[in-house]
Amino acid sequence: MAPNTTTQPVSKLQTGGPDLVRQAARKGAVALTRYGKTVAYLVSPGTRERQEELEEAANRALWAIDIERGLADLKRGDVSEWDEVYDAIKRELAP
């Protein structure tokens, strides 16, 4: 979460909702807790955008790793026919 995340009880939303929104916009995020456990976050648009950018970068990195592994499999001759892959997926998804 954002480096300046503050923590507030979720009950504070009833009386201090607008203040919490302003606090999240200013600091990046507010963690909302119930009985001492975080149950939700209010985040600023900038914080959310950074989270989305990081998620996209992580997904691209994982995709690149999958491609590298696939190319290594191909070089080793470790390949499957489409029908085998399709059947394996059907079996995996069967109830």
C-alpha positions as CSV (number, residue, x, y, z in Angstrom):
1,M,0.0,0.0,0.0
2,A,1.0,3.7,-0.1
3,P,3.9,4.6,2.1
4,N,1.8,7.1,4.0
5,T,-1.1,4.9,4.7
6,T,-3.0,5.8,7.9
7,T,-5.3,3.5,9.8
8,Q,-8.8,4.3,11.0
9,P,-11.7,2.3,12.4
10,V,-14.4,1.6,9.8
11,S,-16.9,3.1,12.2
12,K,-15.3,6.5,11.5
13,L,-16.9,6.4,8.0
14,Q,-20.3,7.2,9.5
15,T,-19.2,10.6,11.0
16,G,-16.0,11.3,9.2
17,G,-16.4,9.9,5.7
18,P,-15.5,13.1,3.8
19,D,-12.5,13.7,6.1
20,L,-11.3,10.1,5.4
21,V,-11.6,10.7,1.6
22,R,-9.6,13.9,1.9
23,Q,-7.0,12.1,4.0
24,A,-6.7,9.3,1.4
25,A,-6.4,11.8,-1.4
26,R,-3.7,13.7,0.5
27,K,-1.7,10.7,1.9
28,G,-2.4,8.1,-0.7
29,A,-4.4,5.6,1.3
30,V,-6.4,5.0,4.5
31,A,-6.7,1.5,5.9
32,L,-10.1,0.9,7.4
33,T,-10.1,-1.6,10.3
34,R,-12.7,-3.6,12.2
35,Y,-11.7,-5.1,15.5
36,G,-8.0,-4.3,14.7
37,K,-8.1,-6.1,11.3
38,T,-7.8,-4.2,8.0
39,V,-11.1,-4.8,6.1
40,A,-10.8,-2.1,3.3
41,Y,-8.7,0.7,1.9
42,L,-9.6,4.1,0.6
43,V,-7.0,5.0,-2.0
44,S,-6.2,8.1,-4.0
45,P,-6.4,7.9,-7.8
46,G,-2.6,8.3,-8.1
47,T,-2.1,5.3,-5.8
48,R,-4.6,3.2,-7.7
49,E,-2.9,4.1,-11.0
50,R,0.5,3.1,-9.6
51,Q,-1.0,-0.2,-8.4
52,E,-2.5,-0.9,-11.9
53,E,0.9,0.0,-13.6
54,L,2.7,-2.4,-11.2
55,E,0.2,-5.2,-11.9
56,E,0.5,-4.7,-15.7
57,A,4.3,-4.8,-15.4
58,A,4.1,-8.0,-13.3
59,N,1.8,-9.6,-15.8
60,R,4.1,-8.7,-18.7
61,A,7.1,-10.2,-16.8
62,L,5.2,-13.4,-16.1
63,W,4.1,-13.6,-19.8
64,A,7.8,-13.2,-20.8
65,I,8.8,-16.0,-18.4
66,D,6.1,-18.3,-19.9
67,I,7.3,-17.5,-23.4
68,E,10.9,-18.3,-22.4
69,R,9.8,-21.6,-20.9
70,G,7.8,-22.5,-24.0
71,L,10.7,-21.7,-26.3
72,A,13.0,-23.9,-24.1
73,D,10.4,-26.7,-24.3
74,L,10.3,-26.3,-28.0
75,K,14.1,-26.5,-28.3
76,R,14.0,-29.7,-26.3
77,G,11.3,-31.1,-28.5
78,D,8.9,-31.2,-25.5
79,V,5.8,-30.4,-27.4
80,S,2.2,-31.6,-27.5
81,E,-0.3,-31.9,-30.3
82,W,-3.3,-29.6,-30.1
83,D,-5.7,-32.4,-29.6
84,E,-3.8,-33.6,-26.5
85,V,-3.8,-30.1,-25.0
86,Y,-7.5,-29.6,-25.8
87,D,-8.4,-33.0,-24.2
88,A,-6.3,-32.2,-21.1
89,I,-8.1,-28.9,-20.7
90,K,-11.5,-30.5,-21.1
91,R,-10.5,-33.1,-18.4
92,E,-9.3,-30.3,-16.1
93,L,-12.5,-28.3,-16.4
94,A,-14.9,-31.2,-16.2
95,P,-17.1,-31.3,-13.1
